[in-house]
Amino acid sequence: MIGLSATDPTLVALLIVGLLTTGLVAGVLAGLLGVGGGIVIVPVLYTVLEALGVEAAVRMQVAVATSLATIIPTSIASARAHARKGAVDWSLARRLAPWNFAGAVVGSIVAVSIDGRDLGRVFGAIGLLVALDLVRPRPDVPPDGISPSPATGMLTPIGTVIGFFSAMMGIGGGTLAVPTLTYMGVAMHRAVATSAVLGLAIALPSAIGFLAGGWSKPGLPPFSAGYINLAGFGLIAAMTFLTAPLGTRLAHTLSPRALRFAFAAFLAVTSGRILLAS
């Protein structure tokens, strides 16, 4: 993937297989949990870049930026699959998306301005907090998603904060949007489907911000456009686009409680790994 000419062919093959497998798992998670796959992509790419000797000062930015780039096609595939099942709350998505977009723009500006190790600490700390919140007891919400619509005034700060931290973590918003929406009374399946739509409003401006902010930055790995590594993007995006519909089918066969606990487990493992490495 990165620095192929200076890497053993066997290692190159293993890295390519690892990235393709990462894309497969990330795609399933995107459909299953509405997370855009970033919660898996970021720590795996970080580890790969670390093994290849990419400088610590830019390593996290490259992982986050490449993850955000892959979330663009993944979110489109996942959102279309959920929309065909009628699970997306389009009214809520239209009210949240502009604020997600604005927050993501600011978040990407901040992320390209700080040290990569600090960015890793943001990812790890927020991920662990969200994982803990997901396993707390909460009242059941009707499975059809019929619940009081969140007030527009609440959505402005909530949407902005979700977009801001999602851009810094390299995620499509589901990591923060799903627990937030369920806390506000939105059914789990509807929250997952709606967050898949919102992922595009977060990933697109964030990826552009990382591309511009990392242009001509020293220490970047080969095949990078700004902080986005094009080789990693191509391999992972291809697999996530193909496998996201499978995750969507699984999401509609599992209970909301099972989805919530599965989501929490993935968050705890991946966030802890990044936090310890930062």
N, C-alpha and C positions, 0 to 999 in steps of 0.2 A: 504493500500500500504506500508507505512513506519511506523514502530513501531506498528504493528497491535495489539499485545498483550496488549498494554497500551492504546488502543483507543476504544471508544464506538462503538459497532457494527453498529449502525445506521450511525455514521460518516464515518466508514470504507466503508459502502455501498455507501454513497453519494460521497466519494472520488473516488471510483472505477468507478461509473457512470460518474463522471466528467472527469476522465482521458480517458474513452472510448469515450465520446463525443468530447473531445479535439482531440483525434486521428482521429475521423470521419471528423471534420472540417479541421484539418491540412492536411489530405489526399486530400480533395477536393481542398484546396488552393494550394497544391503541383502541382496538374495537371493544375489548372486554371491559376496560376501565376508563376509557376516554382520556387517557393521559398522553397521547401522542407518541408514546414510546421513549420520550426523553429521559424518564426516570431510570431506564436501562441503558440507553445509548451513552449518556454522559459518563457514568462511572467506567463503562467498558472502554470507551475511547480514551478516557483519561489514563487508564492502565496501559493501553497499547502505546500511547504517546510517551508515557513514562519509560516503558521498556525500550523504546527506540531512541531515548536520550533527548527528547524535546525539552527545551528549557522550562523550568518550573514557573517562571514569570509569565509565560504565555500558554502553558499547557492546558490550563482550565478554560481559558478563553476559546482555544481551538476546539476543545471538546464540546463546550456549550454552543458555540456558533454552528458547528457541523451538525449537532443535534437539532438545532432550530431549523436549519435548512432542510433536513430530512422530514421534519414534522409538517412541512407545507404539503407535499403530496399525500402523506399519511392522513392528515386531517381531512383532506378532500375525500379520500376513499372511505374513511370511517364515517364522516358526516353523511355522505350519500347513502351508505348502507343503513344508518340509523333513520334517515329521513324516509327511506322506502318502507320502514316499519312504522312510521308515524310517531316516533318517540321524541322528536325534537320539539322543544317549546320555542317556536320561532319568535313569538312576542318577547319573551325574556331574552333571547339571543340578540334581537335587534336593539334592545335597551342596554345590554351589557357591552356589546362589541365595540362601540366607539370609545368607551372608557378603557377597555382592555387594550385597544390600539394605542391610545395616548400613553397609558402606563408603560407599555412595552417600548415605546420610543425612548422615554426617559430612562427606563431600566437598561436598555442597550448602551446608552450614552455613558451611564455610570459604570457599567460592566467593563467597557473597553478602557476605562480610565484608572482602574485599580489593579493591584497585583493579583495574579491568578490564584495565589494561596488564600487571599481574602475572599475571592469568589467561591472557592471550594468550601470555606467555612459557612458562607451564606447558604449554599446548597445543602450541606449536611445538617445544619441547625434547624432550618425550616422544615426539611423533610422529616426529621425525627419528631418535631412538634405536631405536624399533621398526622403522622402515623399514630401517635398517642391519642390524638383527638378522635381518630376514626374508630378506635376500639372502646370508647366510652359508651355506656348505655344511653340510648335515646329513644323517645317515643316513636312508635310505628307511624309511617306515612302511607296513605292509601296507595296501593300498587298501581293505580291508573294515573297517578300523578296529580289528581285533583286536590289542590290545596290553595290557600290564599296566595295571590301573586305578591312577591316582594315589592315594597314601595320603591318608586323610582328614585326618591331621594337617597335611599340606602345604596342603590346600585352604582351611583357615581363614585363614591370613595371605594366601595368594594371592588368594582371593576377596575379602577385605576391601580389599586394595590395588587390585585391579582396579576394584571399585565406587567407591572413593574418587577415583581419578584420572579414571575415566570420567565421573563427575559433574562434575568440574572442567573437563573437555574438551568436554562436550556430546555425548558419543558413547554408543552402546549397549553398549559393552563389548567388541565384536569386535576393535577395534583392539589391545587388550591381551590379550583372552582367546584369540584365535586363535593368535598366536605362542607364548603361554605354554602352551597345551594341546598344540600340535604339538611344542614343546620337551620336554614331559613324555611324549611318545610316542603322542599321539592322532592318528589319521589326519586329513589336512587337511580332507577333505569332512565328516568327523564333527565336527571342531572348529568348522567354519563353521556347521553346522546347530545344534549345541549352544549356540554363542554367540548365535545368533538368539533362542533361548528365554530366555537369561539377560538379553538386552537389556531385557526388560520389567521384570525385578527391579531393574534399575539406573535405567531412565528414569522409572518411575512415582514412586518416592520423591524422586528428584532434582528432577523437575518441580514437585512439591508444595513442596519446600524453596525453590526459586527463586520460586515464586508467593508464598509467605508472606514470604520474606526481602526481596522487592522491593516489597511492598505500600506504596503512597503514597510511593515513592522519588522524589525530584525528578529532573528531567531525562529521564524515560522518554518514548519516543515515544507518540503517540496509539494507541488500541486495544490498550493493554497491560494485562494482569492480572498484577500483580507484574512480574517481569522477562520474562514470556512475552508476546510480541506475537501477538495472536489473529489478525490479518490474515495474517501470515506463516505461522502455524500452519495456517490453513485451506487456503491455496493449496498449500503444500508437502505437507501430509499427504494431501490428496486424490490427488495424483499418485503419491506414494510407495506408497500403499496399492494403487493399481492396477497399478503396474509391478514390485513386489517379486517376484511369481511368475515373471515373465520372467527375472529374475536367477537365481532358483533353478534354472530349467531350464538356463540357461547353465552354472551351477556344476557340474551333473552331466554335462556334455559336455566339460569342460576337464580337463587334467591337474593334479594337485596342485602341480607345479612352476610351471605357468603361472599358477595362482591366486596363489601366493605372490609371484611377481614383479610381477604386476599390482597386488596389494595394496601392495607396497613402493613402486611408482611413484606411486600416488595419495597415499600418506602423505608421501613426500618433497616433492612439489609443494605440497600444501596446508599442511603444517606449516611449510615454509620461508616461505611467503607470510605466515602469521600471525606468525612469529617476527620477520621483518623489519619488520612494521608495528607491532610493540609497543614 
